[in-house]
Amino acid sequence: MRKCKIPEREENELRKWDEIVEKAPDKFHTFWWLKHVKMDYETYLTYTNSIYPISLLNIKKGWKVLDIGCGWGRDLNIIRKAYGADVIGIDIQIQNNDIIADGRFLCFKDNTFDAVIAITTLAFVREEEKMLKEIWRVLKNNGKLLLLLYNSSPSLFLRKILKISGAGIWTPDFYGGYRKFHNMNEITSLLKSLNFRIEIAYYTNFAVLLLNRFPKFVEWVFRNESRISKMWIARMIAKRIVVIARAEKKKDE
């Protein structure tokens, strides 16, 4: 399938993470990585947006993994190179994906994948329950799902009203201006109703102005995000939510 050229900025970031993977010890998710990465604000966002959450899946070599909404393919590269997994990326646009597909209508057989990741993808899906049912269908029994979602905290109320995107203030969001923000209790309750068992659920990506100025503070925040996530203020300042769940199936499903 023809793939469009990756923008230069994204291509440089892919190269950066490829170089980091080359230096990898046995485990991608250890804090050893902090010694080899300059923990500035942009790197912190990369870690908390997908790199660190993916590490919590404990992906094994040979696993079949599906990345829904893979975009230009950074996470695909990391999963393939750092974990040796057999990963397929889908997206509704031709970017760096393997298959053009809609997450609500997955073109795979039942019980195909050991893990499915959807990094902020659910935010742009109106029929999110339909997509989650499809994910449950293609996951193996006890297969893992990783979701990264936009947090519907009071601090993001203005963003919701004005539809401010990450691309710039006053700019409409992608896909016709639609973006859904999620509440922790609502998403975990929905997953449970669809026979997912919640393993991990926490707030992340804390938007603190000081992070831009002090790299050491960025590193401290990253090391302590799990502790910060348990504080009441976390849901007020966190930009995103991470949820990891297992698909619990009966033998005849």
N, C-alpha and C positions, 0 to 999 in steps of 0.2 A: 504494500500500500504506500502511496506517495505521502511523504510527510513534509510539512512546510518547514522552512529554516527557523531554528530557534533564535530569538532575539539575542543580540550580543551580550547584554547584561546577564540574561539567564544562562547563556552558554558559558560565560566566565564563572558563574556560580557553580554550574555543573562541574567544571574543571576543578574548581576549588575543593568541592566535596569529594571528587574522585581522588585527588591527591591525598586528602585526609584518610580516605578508606585504604589507600595503599600502605599507610603507616600503621594500620590497625593491629592491635593485639588480638587475642582470642575472642574477646567480648567487645562488641561495638558500644554497649550501653554503659560501660564503666566511666567513672569520673576521670579516668586516664586521659580521656579525650580533651579535657579542659587544658591540659598541658600543651596540646598541639594546635589549639585554636585560640586566636585572639578574641576574647569574649567581649566584643564591643556590642552595641545595642542591636545592630542588624543580625549578628551571629546569634545573640540571645533569642531574637524572634524566631530564627530558623530552628534553633534547638527546641524551643517550647511549642512551635507550631506543628512540627511533625517528627523531627529526628529523634528526640527523646521519647515521645509517646510510642513511636514505632518500636523502639528498643524494648519497651515493656511487654510487647507481644511474645518475646523470646522465640522468634522465628528460627526454625531448624533448617538445615541444608536439605534441599529436595522438597520442601513444602510448596504447595500450590497456593499462590497469593493473588488476589484480585485488587487492583487499585482503581476505584471508581472516581472519575473526575481527575485523572492523573496530570492534566495540564501539559507542561513541557517536559515532564519526566524526571525531575530530580529524585523523587522518592523511589521511582522505578529503578534508577541506577544504583541507589544506595542499597535497596533490598537485594538486588541481584549480586552486587559486588561484595557487600559486607556480610551477607547471610547465605549466599549461594542458593537462594530460593528460585523457584520457577514462577515468575510473576508476570501477569498480564495487566496492561493498563488500558482503560477505556475512557473515552471522552466524547462529548457530542460535537466537538470541533476537531478538525485535523490539526494537531499540534505535534506532540511527540508520543502519541498513543499507539498502541498496537491495533486497536479495534475502535471504530466509530460506533458508539452505542449509547443508549439511554438507560440510566440506572434503574428505571422503573420496569424495564423489559429486558432482562438479562438473557443473552443468547447462550446459556450454558446449562448442562444437565444438572439435575438435583445432586446434592452432596458431592460437589466437585472440589471445593476449596477448603484449605486448612485455615485460611484467614482472609478477611476482606477489610480494606481500609478505605475510608471516605474522609479526606481532609478538607473540611469546610464545604464539602459537596452538598450536604443536606440543606444547607442554608439557601440554595437556589432551586430546591425542588418543592413544588407546591403540594404534590401528592406524596408526602414523605412516608406515610404508612405503607403505601403500595411499594415504594422502594425498599423499605425495611423488610417487608414480607418476601420480596425477591431475594434479598441478601440472605435471609434465613433459609430460603429454599436451596440456594446454591452452596451454602456452607455445609461441611460435614458435621456429624454429631459432635458437639463440644468444640466446633470450629469457632475461631475468635473474630469479633468485629471491633474495629477501632473507629470511633467517630471523633472528629474535632469540630466544634460548633461555636458560633458566635454567642456570647453570653448576653442575655437580656437584662443586664443590671441597670439600675437607675442612672449610672454614669454614662450609659450609652443611649439614654432616652432621646437626646437631641439628634444623635446619629440616625435613629430609627425614623424620627419625624422628618428630618431634612434629607434622608437618604444619602448620607455622605459616604463615599466609597474610599477604599484604601488608595485608589489612584489619585485622589486629590479632593479638597474641599469643594462642595457645591457640584461635584460631578456625579451623574446618575450611576447607580450600581450596574454590574454586568447583568446580562440576560433580561433586558427590558425594565431594569430598575427594581427587580424583586430580590429582596434579601430577607430571610427569616432569622430572627434572634430567638434563642432557646433558653428556657428555664430548666435548671437542673432537675427539679422534681418531676416536671412534665415529661422530659425526655426519658428519664429512668423508668417512670411509670409506664410509658408507651412501650419501651423495650420489654419490660416484664410481662405486659399483656400479650406480647407476641412470642412468648416462650424463650426470651433471652434471660440469662442470669448475669446480673451485674457483678463484675469482678473489681473494676477500678472506676472511680468517678471523682474528678477533682477540677478545681479552677486553675487556670494557668494564664501566662502572657500578661503579667501585671504591668499596666501602663503607668509607670512612675516617671515624672519628668527628670529626676536625678539620673535615671538610667542612661540618658544621652550624654551625660557629662563625665561619669565616673565608671570606667570599665571594671574596676575591682568591685564596685557595688553591684554591677550587673552580674558578675560571677557569684557573689554572695546570694543574690536573689534567686538565681538559678539553683544553687545548691539547697536552698531552703524553701523552694516553691511548695513542696508537699506539706510542710509545716504551716506556711502562710495560708495555704488553701483551706485549712481547718478553722481559720479565724473568721469571724463574722464579716469583717471588712473585705475579705477576699472576693466575695460575690459582688461587692460594690465596685472594685477597681480592676477585676480580671476582665480581659477582653474576650477570653475564650474558655470553653469547657472541654475536657477530655473524658470520654467514656469508653471503657473496654468491657465487652460482654461476650458470653458464650451462648451458642445456639444449642439449646437442650431439646433433643429429639427422642422420640420413642423408636423402637426397633423397626416399626412398620412405616416410618416417615422418611 
